[in-house]
Structure formats: structure tokens, C-alpha cells
Amino acid sequence: MPERQIRLLGDPVLKTASDPIGTIDDRVRGLVEDLVDSVMLPGRAGVAASQIGVNLRAFSYNIDGDVGYILNPVVVELSGEPELVDEGCLSVPGLWYPTKRYPFARVAGINLDGEPIEVSGFGLMAQALQHETDHLDGLLYLDRLDKESRRAAMKEVRESDWF
């Protein structure tokens, strides 16, 4: 299946907490295929189901050639001292702002066979796991910015040609 169009800030699905996946059926298998196809484009580290308009807890990732997905992810561990890292988002194109993220993250969920899996990592992988899980909770990275940075970001959004 082809990559799916990314929903942009302002679309209600991005501010809605995603529903857990119950039954793993052809619809869910198709979603995973779409998520993996969508994350394979250059410059993409992760794509959450909500970003392609599907209100289910699933995301794909593509970090340094490590491509995968996880269903019903839950953050089970964050460690290290949170640090500011430049962050952007496909749903807020063209904006990059320093965002506090933990240097290590671990998420637990299931695969398409319903088996428990964990995905973890440092650096960009940790950032992606936190960022994509936030999407599934109805949060954008802009929601994590300090008041002054968020005000500046929203001004940029309002002045963008895509908003």
C-alpha cells in the first residue's frame, strides 16, 4: 500500500487520545503496512496512526535503518536527565523547537501476532518513542514547549502557508 497523507495541526484526530487495538484483523494489518510504508520516506523517524487519520494506538519508526512498528504502545521506562533536543513533526511542517526529552525510553506493546514486544533506545530512538507515544495520547510536541516558545511556534504556524 502507498504511504498515506499526513494530517496537519488543526485536524481534530491529532488532539484525540487513540483507542487501544482489540482484535488484530485485516484492517489492523493494513494499518501497519501503511504506517511502515509512510515512515520509509526520507526524513521520517516515526509516524503515528493518528497522523494518517486512524484513531488507533499504533506507530511505526525508522531510526538509522531500524524500521518497525508497535501496537498499543505504553511508555514503561524513561531514564536519564531530560534534555532539550531539536524536534520537529510531520504534522507541523517546517518548525523545529528545542523540546525536553529523556535520553532513554522503552515502550511495551504487541506485534501483529498479539505477542508482547518492547522497543527501546537512546538518543533519536528515545526521542521518537516519546514523540510518537505522545501523538497517540493526543499531544503534539508543541504542547511540551515552554510558554514563550509555544507562543512563538503558534505564531509561525498561523503565518505558514499550510495552516
Buried (B, 14 or more C-beta within 10 A) or exposed (E): EEBBEBBBBEBEBBEEEBEEBEEBEEEBEEBBBBBBBBBEEEEBBBBBBBBBEBBBBBBBBBBEEEEBBBBBBEBEEBEEEEEEBEBBBBBBBEBEBEBBBBBBBBBBBBBBEEEEBEBBBEBBBBBBBBBBBBBBBBBBBBEBBEEEBBEBBBEBBEEBEEE
